[in-house]
Amino acid sequence: MNEAASSTPPSKGKAPAIARAVAILRLLGRSEKPLGVQAIARELELVPSTCLYVLRALVEEQLVAVDPNSKLYRLDAGVLSLARGWLKQDRFADIVQPELDLLAQQSGVSTMAVQIVGLDHIIVIGTAQGSASFQLSAHIGSRFPALISATGRCIAAFADVSVASLQERFSELRWDNPPTFEQWLTQIGETRTRGFAVDDGFYMAGATVLAAPVFSQPGSAPGHALVALGMEGNVRDAGVDMIGEALRKSAAVLSSRLESTGG
């Protein structure tokens, strides 16, 4: 399961220095090997001297490390401290893992928990592997466009978004087998009715993805979602409706727990 956008220049809507630092951290996090200043600057469309200035600041904060001989940069252990702090503070991350493990065990396919960041993107914050011989999954920290696949249908179904806004964002999504906008709207309506969404080979050919929304407050847009994904045959054997209902029930349990503790 690949991220839809492998690399993007820093957003012009943010404070420039922060946007550049975040873009560099994300790029180094995606890269399978350390990168030099020129490679980072070229990938992110930065001036090399500016890129070097930001890298030095990140090294000083121990978020990035540099090899003194090769002058190549990689993430440093400081990012783990930030992640550990977030895990301690995030109520959902604390309670979701047992549900993911149980769902994966019962269905045999991979399960994930994602955090929803408005209509911009979703971030994987938890995973569990099923027993199927061939597994689809995503790494914790992976980012995807918010409205893509089954999770996107959940977001669109339960968020207060106009059809015009949905259509504009839909035109930017990338699918293996894209539905028409009218098909997608129909699927969103079905999601609203049954409480879970199904993407059967639209996002990834040969794969089925299901998702159910998790709410932290009654009447609010979903802040998280539970996801199950696997090869079409594995999901069909386990039962699409069975997995969808299991996701919906687990999501409802988690929503109640979040609502009772104020999120």
Summary of the structure (lengths in Angstrom):
residues: 263
radius of gyration: 19.6
end to end distance: 29.1
largest distance: 59.6
contacts: 844
relative contact order: 0.12
helix: 48%
strand: 17%
